[in-house]
């Protein structure tokens, strides 16, 4: 294979018949050619990474592209050998990631097999580089291990370079590759070179080793390991993070034994909590012990513990740590800076845990932080949201001291950067609470009408504050639909409501549908009909508005159900967006006998098809759609279609999906009354999900949501197994 010139190899592929992330792969040869030119290599690397390996995704062009790239690199004709080798390592990493998850469609399985097979050829193509120096030589060594090669030529080349002296990065990579491949590297280690010994130690741990001698060596040689780890494995940003990803058990034991844990060590322990159910308890115990130390930084420990399952001990620690925080801070993401307060982060974690002590640290943050008006709280491992928005989304209850804190925050001077002003979100939070609980905040909200007119006007309307009619009228002269609607809600004048319909209602349709007082108003009903139209809307939020409008129309005139059925059916058939709401409306119409008999039969067949064949979008199968359809069939008293294996796939797909989990759990619960074959197959699959070490994916904090899901799933599984 090495004898084929790289341009010849490139020309042998029929690129226009292949695809990458952005369509036809006919542009791939040009990008690969660009790797040989110093002026185009950077752009070419970016294009190849973004197209044929987009976010670690494999396409039918990926393996042949990587083979051609390896041919170019092995011929030493790339203008940036280091980053070209890095691209190949990314490919090998993507193949490994695919192999670690269950692939249930034939097309993807074929791609993964093709990619795995190509690694052998890639390893052979870059093997000559092992004799060179620099990062590309080390990468070539690591690619031999990634390819799982057993060729004597590869092993001999690795062994020869591993024994070269002075030993450095390339030799360490060779020792690690030999160790990973299960080859005796004792000849290279005979002189006890510390770096090579550590490379072998790390390689054994990376493949799952937990020998006490290796772990003790890692603890005692931690500083050396920090230097060696990036040389023996791809993508090592920091040692604790990498260790927690490749071997959670070893990570827990090592990180707990380090005498002076730093931020990276704490983050590594959190990674164990997030990534491993079995090793999480030990990691949490270590974090709790660190949090109890007098010298522990409360902000850092709150950031760690808020991601842990909210046991009583974790909640107690969060409360104690929050009491030690006296000031806020800032956090930067890229070029953006946010105002933060660890007390608010701790309070949110306590609120989510159902711990009533949440209100005190939250109120303290609002009352004592001079930047409380713009606070952003941590909502996931990598995300922040405005404080008011987050609390409203979490359905935080009103508390007297919290209302006082919000009032004080609203009286603060706004941030110099208007984009950092969270006053509007805090007003929305107030508006989500009963008027009697927030009456004291009326003066602040009224004063903020010029600053946050939409939120303030909507809040005043929610509370029925007729005293503010003149003020709301003043700000509504701009013609904004939200403010016109607020004015109409206060005056209760139908003409004012009709003026709302004359405004630009884009993105405001949901507000109008929710707050229109007279659902029999002919002009309002005509507007609802215009929302429904003749076919499903493009966006999911518009489809949700269509469903609401259809419900309103049919409630006023029963014939509207039959008229609107084609649109509702198309929304259901597509499977996107508000699928539960769409199916729910169809079931309501059916129960009320608003649909003709043929529509009943059509609905039954459509639901069955959604279960059996499913639906897809650009991200893959819409697992929520099939699960929601299955629930609907059970509500109708109909049997679930398809073989038990298909039902298992629907349930498991929904339970493991962050957005469909609730539907999946409800479906699993209903299957306790299913036929024995279905019940047994579903129970077997769910048992494997409960017993596995990997946590469920989540939309927020992985460990917290996983524990919550397990708490719901275990009793369901017990019923399935004993029914």
C-alpha positions in Angstrom: 0.0 0.0 0.0 2.9 2.4 0.7 4.1 2.1 -2.9 1.0 3.8 -4.3 1.6 7.5 -4.8 -0.8 9.6 -2.8 -2.2 11.5 -5.9 -2.8 8.2 -7.6 -4.6 6.9 -4.6 -6.7 10.1 -4.4 -7.7 9.8 -8.1 -8.8 6.2 -7.7 -11.8 7.3 -5.5 -15.1 8.2 -7.2 -15.7 11.2 -4.9 -18.9 12.6 -6.6 -20.7 9.4 -5.6 -19.8 9.9 -1.9 -21.2 12.4 0.7 -20.0 14.4 3.6 -21.7 16.7 6.1 -22.6 19.3 3.5 -23.5 17.0 0.5 -21.6 15.6 -2.4 -17.9 14.9 -1.7 -16.5 16.1 -5.0 -14.7 19.0 -3.2 -12.7 16.6 -0.9 -9.8 16.0 -3.4 -9.1 19.7 -3.7 -8.9 20.0 0.1 -6.6 17.1 0.4 -4.4 18.6 -2.4 -4.4 21.8 -0.3 -2.6 20.0 2.5 0.5 20.0 0.5 0.6 23.8 0.1 1.7 26.0 3.0 -0.7 28.7 1.8 -3.8 26.5 1.9 -3.0 23.8 4.5 -4.8 25.6 7.3 -8.0 26.2 5.4 -7.9 22.6 4.0 -7.5 21.1 7.4 -10.5 23.1 8.7 -12.7 22.1 5.7 -11.8 18.4 6.0 -12.5 18.4 9.7 -15.8 20.3 9.3 -17.0 18.2 6.4 -15.8 14.6 6.3 -15.4 14.4 10.1 -18.1 16.8 11.2 -18.4 16.7 15.0 -17.0 13.2 15.0 -19.5 11.9 12.5 -18.7 9.2 9.9 -19.8 9.5 6.3 -19.1 7.2 3.3 -16.4 9.7 2.3 -14.7 9.7 5.7 -12.7 6.5 5.4 -11.4 7.0 1.8 -10.6 10.7 2.7 -8.6 9.7 5.7 -6.8 7.0 3.8 -5.7 9.6 1.2 -4.6 12.0 3.9 -2.6 9.2 5.5 -0.9 8.5 2.2 0.0 12.2 1.8 1.3 12.3 5.4 3.2 9.1 5.1 4.9 10.5 2.0 6.0 13.5 4.1 4.5 15.9 1.6 2.0 17.7 3.9 2.7 21.3 4.8 1.5 20.8 8.4 2.4 17.3 9.5 1.5 17.8 13.1 -2.1 18.9 12.5 -2.6 16.5 9.6 -1.6 13.7 12.0 -4.0 15.2 14.6 -6.9 14.9 12.1 -6.1 11.2 11.6 -6.1 10.7 15.4 -9.5 12.4 15.5 -10.8 9.9 13.0 -9.5 6.9 15.0 -11.1 8.4 18.1 -14.4 8.8 16.3 -14.3 5.1 15.2 -13.7 4.1 18.7 -16.6 6.2 20.0 -18.9 4.6 17.4 -17.9 1.2 18.5 -18.6 1.9 22.1 -22.3 2.6 21.5 -25.0 0.3 20.2 -25.6 0.8 16.5 -28.9 -0.6 15.3 -29.1 0.5 11.7 -27.4 -1.4 8.9 -26.1 1.7 7.1 -24.2 3.1 10.2 -22.9 -0.4 11.0 -21.5 -0.6 7.5 -19.8 2.8 7.8 -18.2 1.8 11.2 -16.9 -1.5 9.8 -15.5 0.3 6.8 -13.8 2.9 9.0 -12.4 0.3 11.3 -11.0 -1.6 8.3 -9.4 1.5 6.9 -7.4 2.1 10.1 -5.2 -0.9 9.3 -4.1 0.7 6.0 -3.8 4.1 7.5 -1.5 2.7 10.2 0.7 1.2 7.5 0.8 4.4 5.5 2.0 6.5 8.4 4.4 3.9 9.9 7.5 5.3 8.2 7.0 8.5 10.2 7.8 6.7 13.5 11.5 6.9 12.6 11.2 10.7 12.5 10.9 13.3 15.3 8.1 15.5 16.4 4.4 15.1 17.2 3.6 13.4 13.9 5.9 10.6 14.7 4.2 10.1 18.1 0.9 10.2 16.3 2.0 7.6 13.9 2.9 5.3 16.8 -0.5 5.9 18.5 -2.2 5.1 15.2 -0.6 1.6 15.2 -2.4 1.0 18.5 -5.7 2.5 17.3 -5.6 0.1 14.3 -5.1 -2.8 16.7 -2.4 -4.0 14.3 -0.6 -7.3 14.8 1.7 -7.0 11.8 5.3 -7.9 12.8 6.6 -4.9 10.8 4.6 -2.5 12.9 5.6 -4.2 16.2 9.2 -4.3 15.2 9.2 -0.6 14.2 7.6 0.4 17.5 10.0 -1.8 19.6 13.0 -0.4 17.8 12.0 3.2 18.3 11.0 2.6 21.9 14.6 1.5 22.7 16.1 4.6 21.1 17.8 7.0 23.5 17.5 9.7 24.7 13.9 8.7 25.2 11.3 11.5 24.7 7.8 11.9 23.3 8.0 9.5 20.4 9.6 6.8 22.5 6.9 7.2 25.1 4.2 6.9 22.5 5.8 3.7 21.1 6.0 2.1 24.6 2.3 3.1 25.2 1.3 1.6 21.8 3.1 -1.7 22.5 1.6 -1.9 25.9 -1.9 -1.2 24.5 -1.4 -3.9 21.9 -0.5 -6.3 24.7 3.2 -6.6 23.5 6.0 -7.1 26.0 7.9 -3.8 26.2 10.3 -4.9 28.9 13.3 -4.5 26.7 12.6 -0.7 26.2 12.0 -0.4 30.0 15.1 -2.3 31.1 17.0 0.9 32.0 14.1 2.2 34.0 13.7 5.4 32.1 11.1 7.3 34.2 9.1 8.7 31.3 8.9 5.3 29.5 7.9 3.5 32.7 5.1 6.1 33.3 4.0 5.7 29.7 3.6 2.0 30.2 1.8 2.6 33.5 -0.7 5.1 31.9 -1.3 2.8 29.0 -2.2 -0.1 31.2 -4.6 2.1 33.2 -6.1 3.4 29.9 -7.2 0.0 28.9 -8.9 -0.7 32.2 -6.1 -1.7 34.5 -6.6 -1.1 38.2 -3.5 -2.8 39.7 -2.6 -1.2 43.0 1.1 -0.9 42.0 0.2 1.1 38.9 -2.2 3.4 40.8 0.3 4.0 43.5 3.0 4.8 40.9 0.6 7.2 39.3 -0.1 9.0 42.5 3.6 9.2 43.5 4.7 10.3 40.0 1.7 12.6 39.3 3.8 15.5 38.1 5.6 13.3 35.6 2.3 11.7 34.5 0.9 15.2 33.7 3.8 15.6 31.3 3.7 12.1 29.8 -0.1 11.7 29.3 -0.5 14.0 26.3 2.3 12.0 24.6 0.7 8.6 25.0 -3.0 9.3 24.2 -5.0 11.6 21.9 -6.8 14.6 23.2 -5.5 14.7 26.8 -6.5 18.2 27.8 -5.7 17.5 31.5 -4.8 14.3 33.2 -7.7 14.1 35.7 -10.3 14.6 32.9 -8.7 12.0 30.7 -8.3 9.5 33.5 -11.9 9.9 34.5 -13.0 9.2 30.9 -10.9 6.1 30.3 -11.0 4.4 33.7 -13.4 5.8 36.3 -12.5 3.3 38.9 -8.8 4.1 38.7 -9.6 7.8 38.5 -11.6 7.7 41.7 -8.8 5.9 43.6 -6.0 8.0 42.3 -7.7 11.4 42.6 -8.8 10.6 46.1 -5.2 9.7 47.1 -3.6 12.9 45.8 -2.4 14.9 48.8 -3.2 18.4 47.5 -6.1 18.4 45.1 -6.3 21.3 42.7 -9.2 22.5 40.4 -8.3 19.9 37.8 -8.5 17.1 40.3 -11.9 18.3 41.6 -13.1 18.5 38.0 -11.8 15.0 37.4 -13.8 13.7 40.4 -16.9 15.4 39.0 -16.2 13.7 35.7 -16.3 10.3 37.5 -19.6 11.3 39.1 -21.0 12.2 35.7 -19.6 9.2 33.8 -19.8 6.2 36.1 -22.7 5.1 38.3 -20.7 2.5 40.2 -17.7 4.8 41.0 -19.8 7.9 41.7 -20.4 7.2 45.5 -16.6 7.1 46.2 -16.0 10.3 44.2 -18.8 12.1 46.0 -17.4 11.1 49.3 -14.1 12.5 48.4 -15.7 15.8 47.2 -17.6 16.0 50.4 -14.4 15.6 52.4 -12.7 18.3 50.4 -15.7 20.6 50.9 -15.4 20.2 54.6 -11.8 21.4 54.7 -11.5 24.9 56.2 -9.3 26.0 53.3 -11.7 24.7 50.6 -12.8 27.4 48.2 -16.6 27.5 48.6 -17.3 28.6 45.0 -15.3 25.7 43.5 -16.9 23.2 45.8 -20.4 24.4 45.0 -19.6 24.2 41.3 -18.7 20.5 41.9 -21.3 19.4 44.3 -24.2 20.9 42.4 -23.5 18.3 39.7 -23.7 15.4 42.2 -26.8 13.4 43.0 -28.6 15.5 45.6 -28.3 13.2 48.6 -28.9 14.7 52.1 -25.2 15.0 52.6 -24.7 16.8 49.4 -27.5 19.2 50.2 -26.2 19.9 53.7 -22.8 20.7 52.2 -24.3 23.0 49.6 -26.1 24.9 52.4 -22.9 25.2 54.5 -20.8 26.3 51.5 -23.3 28.9 50.5 -23.1 30.4 54.0 -19.4 31.0 53.4 -19.9 33.0 50.2 -20.2 36.7 50.7 -19.7 38.2 47.3 -20.4 37.5 43.7 -18.1 37.2 40.7 -17.9 37.1 37.0 -17.5 34.3 34.5 -16.4 34.5 30.9 -17.4 32.4 28.0 -15.5 33.5 24.9 -15.8 37.2 24.6 -18.9 37.4 26.8 -18.8 38.1 30.6 -21.5 37.2 33.0 -22.3 38.2 36.6 -22.4 35.2 38.9 -23.0 34.3 42.5 -22.2 30.8 43.9 -25.0 31.2 46.4 -27.6 31.4 43.6 -26.0 28.3 42.0 -26.2 26.4 45.3 -29.8 27.6 45.8 -30.8 26.3 42.3 -29.4 22.9 43.1 -31.3 22.8 46.3 -34.5 23.9 44.6 -34.2 21.1 42.1 -33.6 18.7 44.9 -36.8 19.8 46.6 -34.8 21.1 49.6 -36.7 24.0 51.2 -33.5 25.6 52.3 -33.0 26.9 48.8 -34.7 30.3 49.4 -32.2 31.6 51.9 -29.0 31.6 49.8 -31.0 32.8 46.8 -32.4 35.7 48.8 -28.9 36.5 50.2 -27.5 36.6 46.7 -30.2 39.0 45.6 -30.0 41.2 48.7 -26.2 41.6 49.0 -24.8 41.3 45.5 -24.6 44.7 43.8 -24.8 42.9 40.4 -27.9 40.8 41.3 -30.0 42.4 38.6 -27.9 40.7 35.9 -27.1 37.4 37.6 -26.7 34.3 35.5 -27.0 30.9 37.2 -25.4 27.6 36.1 -28.1 25.2 34.7 -25.9 22.5 33.4 -22.2 21.4 33.2 -21.7 24.0 30.4 -24.7 26.3 30.4 -25.9 29.4 32.1 -29.3 31.2 32.0 -30.7 34.4 33.4 -31.7 33.9 37.1 -35.3 35.0 36.6 -35.9 32.9 33.6 -34.4 29.8 35.3 -36.4 30.1 38.4 -39.6 30.6 36.4 -38.8 27.5 34.3 -38.2 25.5 37.5 -41.6 26.7 38.9 -39.9 28.2 42.0 -42.6 29.1 44.6 -42.9 32.6 45.9 -41.1 33.3 49.2 -41.4 36.6 51.0 -37.6 37.1 51.4 -37.1 36.2 47.7 -39.6 38.8 46.6 -37.8 41.3 48.8 -34.5 40.4 47.1 -35.9 40.7 43.6 -37.3 44.2 44.5 -33.9 45.3 45.7 -32.3 43.9 42.6 -34.8 45.8 40.4 -33.9 49.0 42.1 -30.2 48.6 41.3 -28.5 50.6 38.6 -28.7 48.7 35.3 -25.4 47.2 33.9 -23.5 49.3 31.4 -24.0 46.6 28.9 -27.8 46.3 28.2 -27.4 42.7 27.2 -26.4 41.8 30.7 -29.5 43.3 32.3 -31.8 40.6 33.7 -34.5 42.9 35.0 -37.0 41.7 32.4 -36.5 38.0 33.4 -36.9 38.9 37.1 -40.1 40.7 36.3 -41.3 37.6 34.4 -40.5 35.6 37.5 -42.6 37.9 39.6 -45.4 37.6 37.1 -45.4 33.8 37.5 -46.5 34.2 41.1 -49.9 35.2 42.5 -50.6 38.9 42.6 -51.1 38.8 46.4 -47.6 37.4 46.9 -46.0 40.1 44.8 -48.1 43.2 45.5 -45.2 44.9 47.2 -43.2 44.8 43.9 -45.7 46.9 41.9 -43.8 50.2 42.4 -40.6 48.6 41.0 -42.3 47.0 38.1 -44.2 50.2 37.2 -40.9 52.2 37.2 -39.3 49.7 34.8 -42.0 50.1 32.1 -39.6 52.3 30.1 -36.7 49.9 30.6 -38.4 46.5 30.1 -41.7 47.5 28.6 -42.8 44.1 27.3 -42.1 42.2 30.6 -43.4 45.0 32.8 -46.6 45.5 30.8 -47.3 41.8 30.7 -46.7 41.5 34.5 -49.0 44.4 35.3 -51.7 42.8 33.0 -51.3 39.5 34.7 -51.9 41.1 38.1 -54.8 43.2 36.8 -53.2 46.5 37.8 -55.7 48.9 36.3 -54.0 51.8 38.1 -51.2 51.4 35.5 -53.5 51.6 32.4 -52.3 55.1 31.5 -48.7 54.1 31.8 -49.1 51.0 29.7 -51.0 53.0 27.1 -48.0 55.4 26.9 -45.6 52.5 26.1 -48.0 50.8 23.8 -48.0 53.6 21.2 -45.0 51.9 19.6 -47.5 49.3 18.3 -45.7 46.4 19.8 -48.1 43.4 20.1 -47.1 42.4 23.6 -47.8 45.9 25.0 -51.0 46.3 23.0 -52.1 42.9 24.4 -51.2 44.0 27.9 -53.3 47.2 27.5 -56.2 45.2 26.2 -56.0 42.8 29.1 -56.2 45.7 31.5 -59.0 47.6 29.8 -60.9 44.5 28.8 -62.0 46.5 25.8 -62.7 44.4 22.7 -61.6 47.2 20.4 -58.2 47.2 22.2 -58.0 43.4 21.6 -58.8 43.9 17.9 -56.0 46.5 17.6 -53.7 43.6 18.7 -54.6 41.7 15.6 -53.6 44.7 13.5 -50.0 44.6 14.9 -47.1 42.5 13.8 -47.8 39.2 15.6 -44.7 37.2 14.5 -43.4 35.3 17.6 -46.3 36.7 19.6 -49.1 34.3 18.4 -48.9 32.2 21.6 -49.5 35.2 23.8 -52.6 36.2 21.9 -53.9 32.6 21.9 -53.4 32.3 25.6 -55.0 35.6 26.7 -57.8 36.3 24.3 -60.9 36.7 26.5 -63.8 35.9 24.1 -63.1 32.7 22.2 -66.3 33.2 20.2 -65.2 36.5 18.7 -65.5 36.2 14.9 -62.5 38.2 14.2 -60.4 36.2 16.6 -61.7 33.0 15.0 -60.8 34.2 11.5 -57.3 34.9 12.8 -57.1 31.4 14.3 -58.1 30.0 10.9 -55.3 32.0 9.3 -52.8 30.4 11.8 -54.0 26.9 10.9 -53.8 27.4 7.1 -53.8 24.4 4.9 -50.5 22.7 5.8 -48.2 22.3 8.8 -46.0 25.3 9.6 -42.3 25.2 9.2 -41.2 25.7 12.8 -42.1 23.7 15.8 -43.4 26.7 17.7 -45.7 27.6 14.9 -47.0 24.0 14.8 -47.8 24.3 18.5 -49.8 27.5 17.8 -51.6 25.7 15.0 -52.6 22.9 17.4 -53.9 25.5 19.9 -55.8 27.3 17.2 -57.4 24.1 16.0 -58.5 23.2 19.6 -60.1 26.7 20.0 -61.9 26.5 16.6 -63.3 23.0 17.3 -64.5 24.0 20.7 -66.6 26.8 19.2 -67.7 24.9 16.1 -67.5 21.2 15.9 -67.3 21.1 12.1 -63.9 22.8 12.4 -62.4 19.5 13.6 -63.1 17.8 10.3 -61.9 20.8 8.4 -58.7 21.0 10.4 -58.0 17.3 10.4 -55.8 17.2 7.3 -53.4 19.8 8.9 -53.4 18.0 12.3 -52.9 14.7 10.6 -49.9 16.1 8.7 -48.4 17.4 11.9 -48.7 14.0 13.5 -47.4 12.2 10.4 -44.3 14.4 10.3 -43.5 13.4 14.0 -41.7 16.6 14.7 -42.0 19.1 17.5 -45.3 19.1 19.6 -46.1 15.5 18.7 -47.7 14.8 22.1 -50.0 17.8 21.9 -51.0 16.9 18.3 -51.8 13.3 19.2 -53.6 14.4 22.3 -55.9 16.8 20.3 -56.6 14.0 17.8 -57.6 11.7 20.7 -59.8 14.4 22.2 -61.6 14.9 18.9 -62.1 11.2 18.5 -63.5 10.9 22.0 -65.9 13.8 21.4 -67.0 12.2 18.1 -65.9 15.3 16.1 -64.2 13.3 13.4 -65.8 11.1 10.7 -65.5 7.3 11.1 -62.9 7.1 8.3 -60.7 9.6 10.2 -60.8 7.2 13.2 -59.5 4.4 11.1 -56.9 6.6 9.5 -55.7 7.8 12.9 -55.4 4.2 14.1 -53.3 3.3 11.1 -51.2 6.4 11.4 -50.4 5.7 15.0 -49.5 2.1 14.2 -47.2 3.3 11.4 -45.4 5.7 13.7 -44.7 2.9 16.1 -43.6 0.4 13.5 -41.6 2.5 11.1 -40.9 5.6 13.1 -39.9 9.0 11.7 -36.5 10.7 11.2 -35.0 14.1 10.9 -31.5 15.3 10.2 -30.4 14.2 13.7 -31.7 10.6 13.3 -34.8 8.8 14.6 -37.5 10.8 16.4 -37.8 8.4 19.3 -40.3 10.5 21.1 -42.7 10.2 18.2 -42.9 6.4 18.3 -43.2 6.3 22.1 -46.0 8.9 22.1 -47.9 7.0 19.4 -47.6 3.8 21.3 -49.0 5.5 24.4 -51.9 6.8 22.3 -52.7 3.3 21.0 -52.8 2.0 24.5 -55.1 4.8 25.5 -57.4 3.7 22.7 -57.3 0.1 24.0 -55.6 -1.1 20.9 -52.7 -3.6 20.9 -49.2 -2.4 20.1 -48.2 -3.3 16.5 -44.9 -4.9 15.5 -42.7 -7.5 17.0 -41.5 -7.4 20.6 -38.1 -6.4 19.4 -39.6 -3.2 17.9 -41.4 -2.3 21.1 -38.2 -2.8 23.0 -36.4 -0.5 20.6 -39.1 2.2 21.0 -39.0 2.0 24.8 -35.3 1.9 25.1 -34.8 4.7 22.6 -37.2 7.0 24.5 -35.9 6.2 28.0 -32.3 6.9 26.9 -33.1 10.1 25.1 -32.9 13.3 27.1 -36.0 14.9 25.4 -38.2 11.8 25.3 -37.4 10.2 28.6 -40.6 11.1 30.4 -42.7 9.6 27.5 -40.5 6.5 27.5 -40.9 6.0 31.2 -44.7 6.4 31.0 -44.8 3.9 28.2 -42.7 1.4 30.1 -45.1 1.8 33.0 -48.1 1.0 30.8 -46.4 -2.2 29.5 -46.8 -3.9 32.8 -50.1 -5.1 31.4 -48.6 -6.1 28.0 -48.4 -9.7 26.7 -45.7 -11.7 28.4 -43.4 -11.7 25.3 -43.4 -8.0 25.1 -43.2 -7.5 28.8 -40.3 -9.9 29.2 -38.3 -8.4 26.3 -38.8 -4.8 27.5 -37.8 -5.8 31.1 -34.6 -7.5 29.9 -33.6 -4.4 27.9 -34.4 -2.0 30.8 -32.5 -4.2 33.2 -29.4 -3.8 31.1 -29.9 0.0 31.1 -30.3 0.1 34.9 -27.3 -2.2 35.5 -24.9 -0.5 33.2 -22.3 1.8 34.5 -22.9 4.6 31.9 -25.4 7.2 32.8 -28.3 8.4 30.7 -27.7 11.5 28.6 -29.4 14.6 29.9 -30.5 18.2 29.1 -28.9 19.5 32.3 -26.8 17.9 35.0 -26.1 14.3 33.9 -25.7 12.6 37.3 -28.7 14.4 38.9 -31.0 13.6 36.0 -29.8 10.1 35.7 -30.4 9.4 39.4 -33.9 10.9 39.1 -34.6 8.7 36.0 -33.4 5.6 37.8 -35.6 6.3 40.8 -38.6 6.3 38.4 -37.4 3.4 36.4 -36.5 0.9 39.1 -40.1 0.3 40.5 -41.4 0.1 36.9 -38.8 -2.5 36.1 -39.7 -4.5 39.3 -43.3 -4.6 38.1 -42.4 -5.7 34.6 -40.2 -8.5 36.0 -42.8 -9.7 38.5 -46.0 -9.2 36.6 
